[in-house]
Amino acid sequence: MGGADSTDRSGEHRAYIGSFTSGGGRGVTIATVDPKTGALTPLSVATAEDPSYLALARDTGVLYAVSETERGEVTAFRPTAGGLAPLGTPVRVGGSGPTHVSIAGRRLFTANYTSGSVSSIALAADGSPAGPARVLPHRGSGPDTARQAGPHAHQVLPDPAGRWVLGVDLGTDSVRVCVPDVDTGGLRVHSETPLRAGTGPRHLVFHPEGGTVYVLHELEPQVTVCRWNGASGHLEPVHEVPVAPSGGSGAARAYPSAIVASPDGRFLWAAVRGADVIVTLSLADGPERPRPAGAVDCGGAWPRDLAVNAAGSRLYAANEHSGDVTWFDVDPLTGRPRRAGSLPVPAATCVVLDA
């Protein structure tokens, strides 16, 4: 973890865990990470309302928590020896129900699910959000009238080079590639990639090599593999890969939630709610040819988020309904996770690791 305070921690690594306060959670739980076993030990708690997602600035160590509320705010925290301290006051994101936050350079981005928009917020020299938010509304809808009556931005993520910003919209079945406007500080749409209607794209992840993108869909248990052209800022769908069986009569519907890639580019892992499993996809045949390589129980219920450590040796699942974060040792040959332990965290929403 970067920042001046890191020397006070003597090389200690941490996990930051969001939880819905409206569901009995405590906000942001700070836990230490055992370097040998990956086990989490709670250290302290930082106050934030319904932090649905967290993002860590690697250069400063500042943590950002976005509140999935009608008001829609982002709160910044600076690292301390005992946990986190508020950095400034919460800033409005200009949209409602934000579900994702990310950082590129001196700007912070949020995906506002309820209002169907993405926001860009300037960061001050100390890392605090400076506001006001510059908001880009999305337009469109999808065939699922219950979930896709209008746009629902679910994730906004810079590309590896930090030149483009990709907005994943569950309501419009598309990914918008945006470019920061140097004059206004906001985002403008550069291109839009339509995906199969009714699939409800939720999250994406880049392959470590940078040329392939995997889009995970919430309304159908599948991943769309895309080619990414970082020079032109265009995303090209190639094919789809299932991440969970559809199931027969009486089977729980599968709602995929999060996807991560191993740092060495050999595996993908997808969390699937309803089925409550973590699916492993092998990339042994190449980045564009993921193939299912088994599924394991998530260790709880309703896995909302996944995180992988920098070594690719451990995986962490935030299980919202069972109220825990479960960690897994990853088999280096098969990529298969094996449950190793669990920490109770009521209404867990996400996990961010500092290493």
C-alpha positions as CSV (number, residue, x, y, z in Angstrom):
1,M,0.0,0.0,0.0
2,G,1.4,3.4,-1.0
3,G,1.5,6.6,1.0
4,A,3.7,7.8,3.9
5,D,1.8,5.7,6.4
6,S,2.8,2.4,4.9
7,T,6.1,2.5,6.7
8,D,4.3,2.5,10.1
9,R,2.7,-0.9,9.2
10,S,6.0,-2.8,8.8
11,G,4.9,-4.5,5.5
12,E,1.5,-5.5,6.8
13,H,-1.1,-6.1,4.1
14,R,-4.8,-5.3,4.5
15,A,-8.2,-6.1,3.1
16,Y,-11.0,-3.5,2.9
17,I,-14.5,-5.0,3.0
18,G,-17.7,-3.0,2.2
19,S,-21.0,-3.9,3.7
20,F,-24.6,-2.6,3.4
21,T,-25.4,-0.6,6.5
22,S,-29.1,-0.8,5.6
23,G,-28.8,-4.6,5.8
24,G,-27.0,-4.8,9.1
25,G,-23.4,-4.1,7.9
26,R,-21.0,-1.8,9.6
27,G,-19.7,0.2,6.6
28,V,-16.0,-0.5,5.8
29,T,-14.2,-3.3,7.7
30,I,-10.4,-3.1,7.7
31,A,-8.7,-6.5,8.2
32,T,-5.1,-7.6,8.2
33,V,-4.1,-10.4,5.8
34,D,-1.9,-13.2,7.1
35,P,1.0,-13.5,4.6
36,K,1.3,-17.3,5.0
37,T,-2.4,-18.4,5.2
38,G,-4.3,-15.5,3.7
39,A,-6.5,-15.4,6.8
40,L,-8.3,-12.2,7.6
41,T,-8.3,-10.6,11.1
42,P,-10.5,-7.6,11.7
43,L,-8.7,-4.5,12.7
44,S,-11.2,-1.6,12.8
45,V,-14.2,-0.2,11.0
46,A,-14.7,3.1,9.1
47,T,-18.1,4.7,8.8
48,A,-19.8,4.9,5.4
49,E,-23.4,4.5,4.4
50,D,-24.2,1.4,2.2
51,P,-20.7,1.2,0.6
52,S,-21.5,-1.0,-2.4
53,Y,-18.1,-0.8,-3.9
54,L,-14.5,0.3,-2.9
55,A,-11.5,1.4,-4.9
56,L,-7.9,1.8,-3.7
57,A,-5.5,4.4,-5.1
58,R,-2.3,2.4,-5.3
59,D,0.0,5.5,-5.3
60,T,-1.5,7.3,-2.3
61,G,-3.2,4.5,-0.4
62,V,-6.5,6.5,-0.3
63,L,-9.6,4.4,-0.3
64,Y,-12.8,5.5,-1.9
65,A,-16.3,4.1,-0.9
66,V,-19.3,4.8,-3.0
67,S,-22.7,4.8,-1.3
68,E,-25.5,3.0,-3.1
69,T,-28.2,5.4,-1.9
70,E,-30.7,7.7,-3.6
71,R,-28.5,10.6,-2.7
72,G,-25.4,8.9,-4.2
73,E,-22.1,9.9,-2.5
74,V,-18.4,9.0,-2.5
75,T,-16.3,9.1,0.7
76,A,-12.5,9.1,0.8
77,F,-10.3,7.7,3.6
78,R,-6.6,8.0,4.2
79,P,-4.6,5.1,5.7
80,T,-3.6,5.2,9.4
81,A,-1.7,2.7,11.6
82,G,-5.0,1.7,13.1
83,G,-7.2,1.6,10.0
84,L,-8.7,4.5,8.0
85,A,-9.5,8.1,8.7
86,P,-12.0,10.2,6.8
87,L,-10.4,12.5,4.1
88,G,-12.6,15.5,3.7
89,T,-16.4,15.2,3.5
90,P,-18.6,12.9,1.3
91,V,-19.2,14.3,-2.2
92,R,-22.3,13.9,-4.3
93,V,-21.8,11.9,-7.5
94,G,-24.6,13.5,-9.4
95,G,-26.5,10.2,-9.8
96,S,-28.5,7.8,-7.7
97,G,-27.7,4.2,-6.6
98,P,-24.0,4.2,-7.5
99,T,-22.7,0.6,-7.7
100,H,-19.1,1.0,-8.8
101,V,-16.1,3.4,-8.4
102,S,-12.7,3.5,-10.1
103,I,-9.8,5.8,-10.5
104,A,-7.6,7.0,-13.4
105,G,-5.0,9.7,-12.8
106,R,-6.5,12.6,-10.9
107,R,-10.1,11.7,-11.6
108,L,-12.6,9.3,-10.0
109,F,-15.4,7.6,-11.8
110,T,-18.7,6.2,-10.6
111,A,-21.4,4.0,-12.3
112,N,-24.8,5.2,-11.1
113,Y,-27.2,2.2,-11.5
114,T,-30.5,3.7,-10.5
115,S,-30.2,6.9,-12.6
116,G,-28.4,5.2,-15.5
117,S,-25.4,7.4,-15.7
118,V,-21.6,7.6,-15.2
119,S,-19.9,10.4,-13.3
120,S,-16.4,11.9,-13.3
121,I,-15.1,13.7,-10.2
122,A,-11.8,15.6,-9.9
123,L,-9.4,14.6,-7.1
124,A,-7.5,17.2,-5.1
125,A,-3.7,16.9,-4.5
126,D,-4.3,15.0,-1.3
127,G,-6.6,12.6,-3.0
128,S,-9.9,13.9,-1.7
129,P,-12.8,14.2,-4.2
130,A,-13.1,17.9,-5.2
131,G,-16.4,17.9,-7.1
132,P,-18.6,18.9,-8.6
133,A,-19.4,15.7,-10.5
134,R,-19.6,15.8,-14.3
135,V,-22.4,13.4,-15.3
136,L,-22.9,11.5,-18.6
137,P,-26.4,10.1,-18.8
138,H,-27.0,6.9,-20.6
139,R,-29.9,6.3,-23.0
140,G,-31.7,3.1,-24.1
141,S,-33.4,0.0,-22.7
142,G,-33.6,-3.8,-23.1
143,P,-36.2,-6.5,-23.6
144,D,-36.4,-7.5,-19.9
145,T,-39.1,-5.0,-18.8
146,A,-38.5,-5.7,-15.1
147,R,-34.8,-5.0,-15.2
148,Q,-34.2,-3.1,-18.4
149,A,-36.9,-0.5,-18.7
150,G,-34.1,2.1,-18.9
151,P,-30.3,2.4,-18.6
152,H,-28.6,1.0,-15.5
153,A,-24.8,1.6,-15.5
154,H,-23.3,-1.0,-13.3
155,Q,-19.5,-0.6,-13.7
156,V,-17.2,2.1,-15.0
157,L,-13.5,1.1,-15.5
158,P,-10.5,2.7,-17.1
159,D,-8.6,0.6,-19.6
160,P,-5.1,-0.5,-18.6
161,A,-3.5,2.5,-20.3
162,G,-5.8,4.9,-18.6
163,R,-6.7,6.5,-22.0
164,W,-10.3,5.2,-22.2
165,V,-13.1,4.6,-19.7
166,L,-15.5,1.7,-20.2
167,G,-19.1,1.9,-18.9
168,V,-21.0,-1.4,-18.6
169,D,-24.7,-0.9,-18.7
170,L,-27.1,-3.7,-17.6
171,G,-30.2,-1.9,-18.9
172,T,-29.0,-1.2,-22.4
173,D,-27.1,-4.4,-23.1
174,S,-24.0,-2.5,-24.1
175,V,-20.6,-1.2,-23.2
176,R,-19.8,2.4,-23.8
177,V,-16.2,3.4,-24.4
178,C,-15.7,7.0,-23.2
179,V,-12.9,9.5,-23.4
180,P,-12.2,12.2,-20.8
181,D,-13.0,15.7,-22.0
182,V,-10.0,17.8,-21.3
183,D,-12.1,21.0,-21.3
184,T,-14.9,20.0,-19.0
185,G,-13.3,17.1,-17.0
186,G,-16.3,15.0,-17.9
187,L,-16.7,11.9,-20.1
188,R,-18.0,11.8,-23.7
189,V,-19.0,8.7,-25.6
190,H,-16.4,7.6,-28.2
191,S,-18.0,4.3,-29.2
192,E,-20.7,1.9,-28.0
193,T,-20.6,-1.9,-28.3
194,P,-24.0,-3.7,-28.4
195,L,-24.1,-7.1,-26.8
196,R,-26.8,-9.7,-27.1
197,A,-30.2,-8.3,-26.0
198,G,-31.5,-9.3,-22.6
199,T,-28.2,-10.6,-21.2
200,G,-27.7,-7.7,-18.8
201,P,-23.9,-7.0,-18.8
202,R,-22.8,-6.2,-15.2
203,H,-19.0,-6.3,-14.9
204,L,-15.9,-6.7,-17.1
205,V,-12.3,-7.5,-16.6
206,F,-9.2,-7.1,-18.9
207,H,-6.8,-9.9,-19.5
208,P,-3.4,-9.0,-18.1
209,E,-2.0,-8.7,-21.6
210,G,-4.5,-6.0,-22.3
211,G,-5.9,-7.1,-25.6
212,T,-8.9,-9.2,-24.4
213,V,-11.9,-8.2,-22.3
214,Y,-14.4,-10.5,-20.6
215,V,-17.9,-9.1,-20.0
216,L,-19.9,-11.0,-17.4
217,H,-23.7,-10.9,-17.7
218,E,-26.1,-10.8,-14.8
219,L,-29.4,-11.8,-16.6
220,E,-27.8,-14.8,-18.3
221,P,-25.0,-16.9,-16.8
222,Q,-22.4,-16.3,-19.5
223,V,-19.3,-14.3,-20.5
224,T,-18.8,-12.4,-23.7
225,V,-15.2,-12.5,-24.9
226,C,-14.2,-9.3,-26.7
227,R,-11.1,-8.0,-28.5
228,W,-9.9,-4.7,-27.2
229,N,-8.2,-2.2,-29.4
230,G,-6.5,0.3,-27.1
231,A,-5.3,2.5,-30.0
232,S,-8.7,3.1,-31.5
233,G,-10.8,2.6,-28.4
234,H,-13.1,-0.1,-29.8
235,L,-14.5,-3.3,-28.3
236,E,-15.3,-6.2,-30.6
237,P,-17.4,-9.2,-29.3
238,V,-16.0,-12.5,-30.4
239,H,-18.1,-15.2,-28.8
240,E,-19.9,-16.3,-25.6
241,V,-19.0,-18.8,-22.9
242,P,-21.3,-20.2,-20.3
243,V,-20.4,-19.8,-16.6
244,A,-23.2,-21.8,-15.0
245,P,-25.8,-24.3,-16.2
246,S,-29.3,-23.0,-16.8
247,G,-30.7,-25.6,-14.5
248,G,-34.0,-27.5,-14.8
249,S,-37.4,-27.0,-13.2
250,G,-37.1,-25.7,-9.7
251,A,-33.4,-24.8,-9.9
252,A,-32.4,-21.5,-8.5
253,R,-31.9,-18.9,-11.2
254,A,-28.2,-17.9,-11.7
255,Y,-27.2,-14.3,-11.3
256,P,-23.5,-13.8,-12.1
257,S,-22.0,-10.9,-10.2
258,A,-18.2,-10.5,-10.5
259,I,-15.3,-11.6,-12.6
260,V,-11.6,-11.5,-12.0
261,A,-8.5,-12.6,-13.8
262,S,-5.4,-14.3,-12.4
263,P,-2.4,-11.9,-12.6
264,D,-0.5,-14.5,-14.8
265,G,-3.4,-14.6,-17.3
266,R,-4.0,-18.3,-16.9
267,F,-7.5,-18.3,-15.3
268,L,-10.7,-16.4,-14.8
269,W,-13.1,-16.7,-11.9
270,A,-16.7,-15.7,-11.9
271,A,-19.0,-15.5,-8.9
272,V,-22.6,-16.7,-9.6
273,R,-25.4,-15.9,-7.1
274,G,-28.4,-18.1,-6.8
275,A,-26.2,-21.1,-7.7
276,D,-23.8,-19.7,-5.1
277,V,-20.7,-21.0,-6.8
278,I,-17.4,-19.7,-8.1
279,V,-16.7,-20.9,-11.6
280,T,-13.1,-21.4,-12.9
281,L,-12.4,-20.7,-16.6
282,S,-9.1,-21.9,-18.0
283,L,-7.2,-19.8,-20.5
284,A,-4.8,-22.6,-21.5
285,D,-6.1,-22.4,-25.1
286,G,-5.4,-18.6,-25.3
287,P,-7.0,-15.4,-24.0
288,E,-9.9,-15.6,-26.5
289,R,-10.7,-19.2,-25.7
290,P,-11.8,-19.6,-22.1
291,R,-13.2,-22.9,-21.2
292,P,-15.1,-23.9,-18.1
293,A,-12.9,-25.8,-15.6
294,G,-15.3,-26.6,-12.8
295,A,-17.2,-24.8,-10.0
296,V,-16.9,-24.8,-6.2
297,D,-19.3,-23.7,-3.5
298,C,-18.7,-20.0,-2.7
299,G,-18.6,-20.8,1.1
300,G,-21.8,-18.9,1.8
301,A,-24.8,-17.4,0.0
302,W,-25.1,-14.7,-2.7
303,P,-21.4,-14.0,-3.6
304,R,-21.5,-10.4,-4.7
305,D,-17.8,-9.8,-5.3
306,L,-14.5,-11.5,-5.8
307,A,-10.9,-10.4,-5.3
308,V,-7.6,-12.1,-6.1
309,N,-4.3,-11.4,-4.4
310,A,-1.3,-10.1,-6.4
311,A,0.3,-13.5,-6.4
312,G,-2.8,-15.2,-7.8
313,S,-2.6,-17.7,-5.0
314,R,-5.7,-16.7,-3.1
315,L,-9.3,-15.7,-3.9
316,Y,-11.7,-13.9,-1.6
317,A,-15.5,-13.9,-2.0
318,A,-17.9,-11.4,-0.4
319,N,-21.0,-13.4,0.4
320,E,-23.8,-10.8,1.0
321,H,-26.7,-13.0,2.2
322,S,-24.7,-15.3,4.5
323,G,-22.7,-12.3,5.8
324,D,-19.1,-13.4,5.4
325,V,-15.9,-13.1,3.4
326,T,-14.6,-16.6,2.5
327,W,-11.0,-17.1,1.3
328,F,-9.7,-19.9,-0.9
329,D,-6.3,-21.3,-1.8
330,V,-5.9,-21.6,-5.5
331,D,-4.5,-24.7,-7.1
332,P,-1.6,-23.4,-9.2
333,L,-2.1,-26.1,-11.9
334,T,-5.9,-26.2,-12.3
335,G,-6.9,-22.8,-10.9
336,R,-9.5,-24.6,-8.7
337,P,-10.2,-22.7,-5.5
338,R,-10.2,-24.6,-2.2
339,R,-12.0,-23.1,0.8
340,A,-9.5,-22.1,3.6
341,G,-11.4,-19.9,6.0
342,S,-14.1,-17.3,6.6
343,L,-14.6,-14.0,8.4
344,P,-18.1,-12.9,9.5
345,V,-19.1,-9.6,7.8
346,P,-22.8,-8.9,7.8
347,A,-24.2,-7.9,4.4
348,A,-20.8,-8.0,2.7
349,T,-20.6,-6.2,-0.6
350,C,-17.1,-6.2,-1.9
351,V,-13.4,-6.9,-1.1
352,V,-10.3,-4.8,-2.0
353,L,-6.8,-6.1,-1.3
354,D,-3.8,-3.8,-1.1
355,A,-1.5,-6.6,-2.4
